[in-house]
Structure formats: C-alpha cells, structure tokens
Amino acid sequence: MAKPRIVIIGAGMAGLAAANKLYTSSNDLFELFVVEGGTRIGGRINTSEFYGDRVEMGATWIHGIKGSPVHQIAQQINALQGSDKPWECMDGLLDEPKTIAEGGFELNGSMIEPISTLFKNLMDFAQGNEASKWCSMSCRLRNKSVGSFLRKGLDVYWDSSKDREELKGYGKWSRELLEEAIFAMYENTQRTYTSAGDLFSLDYEAESEYRMFPGEEITIGNGYSSIIEYLASVLPRDVIQLDRKVAKIEWDRCDSRPVKIHFLDGSFVVADHVIVTVSLGVLKAGICNASGLFSPPLPSFKTDAISRLGYGVVNKLFLRLNGNRKPEELPSLQMVFHRSDSELRHKKIPWWMRRTASLSPIYNNASVFLSWFAGKEALELERLSNEEIINAVTTTVSSLLSKPHNEIMSDSNSNGFEVSFVDVLKSKWGSDPLFLGSYSYVAVGSSGADFDTMAEPLPTDVYHHRPLQILFAGEATHRTHYSTTHGAYFSGIREANRLLQHYHCVGV
C-alpha cells in the first residue's frame, strides 16, 4: 500500500518545523517532500555577510528567551554566542543613544523622558499590560486604531500640561512641535515592530491579544539561519527541493490523491496532504489574480480573512562607514525630524529618511550601521540606487551632527561634522515575489479570529472521506504570536501534529 504523501510548500521556519516533526515522529510512515520556490532554505530568515560581519536580512531577534522554542534550539546547538566572526548583536544599544533634533540640536533627558514615558505607558495599556488613566479614553475609542489611540493620548498629555514655559535654545522648534516630533520618532519605531505602514491601520482592540515571551530580547551569534539548518539537518537529502515555484494548487480532485500541485516549469506532483506555508502577501496575491493560486478557489470565509488581515513591509538598511571616521566617532542615533510638509525642514533630507527613527552600529564600535524602514519608505528604499541612498543618509547624518544652525532651513553643512558612507546592503522583502512583504498584523476591520480562520484546514467537512487536503501554517496563522519566527515554528508543529493525530501516530 502506498504511503500517504505530504507536500510542504515553503522551506521557511513553519515548513521546516513541520517537516522536522513529521519525519522524526512518524517512523517513516509518510512520503514527505518540501518544495521551495527560492534557491535557499529559510524563507524570511536569511543570514548574510557584509564586510566580514554576520548580518540578518530578515528575522533578527529572539523576542523573549523564557519559553521561546527558537531560544531553546539556539541553546541546544550552541548558536547564541558566535565565535568565528563579529555579528549583529546590537550591544551598542546598551549605551544611551544620542537623540538629535533636525537642525543639530541634541536633546537631553528632560526633553525626551516625558514623551518616552508617555508613549511607553500608552503602548503598555494598548497591549493590556497596565490599567491607568487612559482607560476612559480607550473606552471612547473602541474598534479604532492604535494610531488614533496614541494621538489622543498625546492630546490628553498636552491638555494636562498647559502653561509651560516655551523652549529656548532650540532654534525654530517650539515645545509642542518638538514633543510631537519625538512622539513621531517612537511611532516610527513601533511601525517597524508591527509592519503596519501607518499605525492608523493597526487595530486597537486586537493589540492586547499579542503575546510576548518574558526575558530579554537577543540576537543569535551564529546567525538565525543556524536554526533553519538544524531543523533541516534531520531530513534525507531528497526531501527538500529548491527552485520549485508553485503555479497552482488543485484540490478536492476525484483521484486517489486529491491534491495536485502544478509548478511554473510545467511539472506537477500529486499528494494526499499539502501544508501551505507561503506568506500572507503571496496568499493575498493568489486570491486576487484572475487565474488564482487555488482551484477550486478557496471558500469565502478563508479569502475574507486573507483580505482583512494586514501585511506590511519592513526593510533593513546596512551602511558601511567611510574609513575617514573612526566608528566610535559616530554614536548610536535617535533622529527627530520635522514633518515632510514643514517649511522648517532641511530641504535635502528626503521624505523617506524622515520616517526612520534610528541609526545604530550593529555592535559596539562597528563600522557597519543599521536603520529600519517600514511601509512606503521601505518600498522606496528598494527602488533607490545605492548611490542615492548613500547621498541621502550622508546628508541627513552630517546635518544632524553639525552644530545647531541659526536657520534650520539652511542647506549648508558648514557648521562641523562631516560623515559619509561607502557602501550599502538592503533587504527587498516587498518586491520579492516569493514574499511580497515582511509579516502580518491585525488591520482595522480584521480581528484575532481571522488568524484562527487562516489556520483552518480544507475541506471544512470533518466527515469528508478525504480530509485535511490543504493545511495552512506560517506566522499569519497564529493568533497570539503572529509576525514572529516562534509563531511560525508553533504553526508548523501544530499542522504536523494535526496530521500525526489523523494517522494515530503514538506519542503526539
């Protein structure tokens, strides 16, 4: 009798977690394949190298070490402390960054801390961590966005702190303009955490469902790809097939194996079960295309959830510092900008630079610096040439670190600090057809229940004579750990267990 054939689409964290679990727990019960559209395994995990430093183009952090399966694996394989080369450990963040407002004004703690504390308290409350005076405000904002909640909180703060002295010594910055710009800096950081290009599109009610593991957030010395390589290492060599781009998935066929996967090269494979681990971005594109990724099309309850959930773009920009500056001369920066439409802005700082919050060395005294971009500016970054990026960042950082200008609109940089970069490395998750973005979020109009819907297998009839034809895994199928590698891992294990239980495998 033929073994049940399981095909996993995607060799990222979810796909390889599922494959690893199925292979190690089934006593060779299944015929197992992992088909990957790219030329490497890992998906949105992609460890690379830049001028001898190990860097992460995608997933970077273990978000809390207590209870994280990623941390457990990293400990097990001794991957946490890299030894062969410097890595993106971000220990430079342990030092207090310099916070510089446009025009060259360094901000002290008395200016930053009230707004920093306000923003943290607001986000803590939105995430369900703390009750406070924001309760009555949140009740008035039910079913609204995180962005509207945050801005209402800023208004309440201003209303409660009227009649303060106006600022002196900050050029044309007024107190309120500067406080709003500092607040916007924290909003920009939050956008990279969530992938929401605009926090006004991030659902407020669902924010409290998201769960973080306790403990510190750390990076992996041997690279995030070491986790992927470990998961794949137990699989026989012929299980993972690279450069196999899926064109269509037929399901519910009247055949001995009900699923047929067609590839772009014209080949196909039939299967009893398929675990689909492609990104939410690919699923969104797959249900919008006239031809469609699935035949028959997915049921409306599934496509509605795919359409409602948010899926954004976050990109990383690495820059190599010119050798005419010692790395220790350029501090870790938090950058406070005028709005893109402000008459007070420095005209040569482009709009997309105004939407990033920081520039930091990837480790203490590194020559490689990192900035994060989300939303429209992340897509703009993908479009720009290396030369355009270098010129823009050089202009921005040199302007910020120059002595304060009498005229903030001055485009000259004659007041001091010149810094330049010689090379860049950037991620391009938005334009990569295998991903079409970075990770999911709960958009206004959707809810955490949509993640549960994403995870439901097809066909839905539990009495169907050929059940579990299409199963779904990936970070966008986990209700409380979406957007994370550990959420993807949990989802892969969940779907593997679903099949193992179906076949009554012992010890699942």
Secondary structure as GFF3:
##gff-version 3
##sequence-region A 1 508
A	DSSP	beta_strand	5	9	.	.	.	ID=ss1
A	DSSP	alpha_helix	13	25	.	.	.	ID=ss2
A	DSSP	beta_strand	31	35	.	.	.	ID=ss3
A	DSSP	beta_strand	47	50	.	.	.	ID=ss4
A	DSSP	beta_strand	53	56	.	.	.	ID=ss5
A	DSSP	alpha_helix	69	76	.	.	.	ID=ss6
A	DSSP	three_ten_helix	91	94	.	.	.	ID=ss7
A	DSSP	beta_strand	98	101	.	.	.	ID=ss8
A	DSSP	beta_strand	105	106	.	.	.	ID=ss9
A	DSSP	alpha_helix	109	126	.	.	.	ID=ss10
A	DSSP	alpha_helix	135	140	.	.	.	ID=ss11
A	DSSP	alpha_helix	146	160	.	.	.	ID=ss12
A	DSSP	alpha_helix	175	194	.	.	.	ID=ss13
A	DSSP	three_ten_helix	199	201	.	.	.	ID=ss14
A	DSSP	three_ten_helix	205	209	.	.	.	ID=ss15
A	DSSP	alpha_helix	225	233	.	.	.	ID=ss16
A	DSSP	beta_strand	240	241	.	.	.	ID=ss17
A	DSSP	beta_strand	246	250	.	.	.	ID=ss18
A	DSSP	beta_strand	259	263	.	.	.	ID=ss19
A	DSSP	beta_strand	268	271	.	.	.	ID=ss20
A	DSSP	beta_strand	273	276	.	.	.	ID=ss21
A	DSSP	alpha_helix	280	288	.	.	.	ID=ss22
A	DSSP	beta_strand	294	295	.	.	.	ID=ss23
A	DSSP	alpha_helix	300	308	.	.	.	ID=ss24
A	DSSP	beta_strand	310	312	.	.	.	ID=ss25
A	DSSP	beta_strand	314	321	.	.	.	ID=ss26
A	DSSP	three_ten_helix	327	329	.	.	.	ID=ss27
A	DSSP	beta_strand	333	336	.	.	.	ID=ss28
A	DSSP	three_ten_helix	353	355	.	.	.	ID=ss29
A	DSSP	beta_strand	358	361	.	.	.	ID=ss30
A	DSSP	beta_strand	368	374	.	.	.	ID=ss31
A	DSSP	alpha_helix	376	383	.	.	.	ID=ss32
A	DSSP	alpha_helix	386	401	.	.	.	ID=ss33
A	DSSP	beta_strand	421	426	.	.	.	ID=ss34
A	DSSP	beta_strand	439	441	.	.	.	ID=ss35
A	DSSP	alpha_helix	449	455	.	.	.	ID=ss36
A	DSSP	beta_strand	470	472	.	.	.	ID=ss37
A	DSSP	three_ten_helix	475	477	.	.	.	ID=ss38
A	DSSP	alpha_helix	485	502	.	.	.	ID=ss39
###
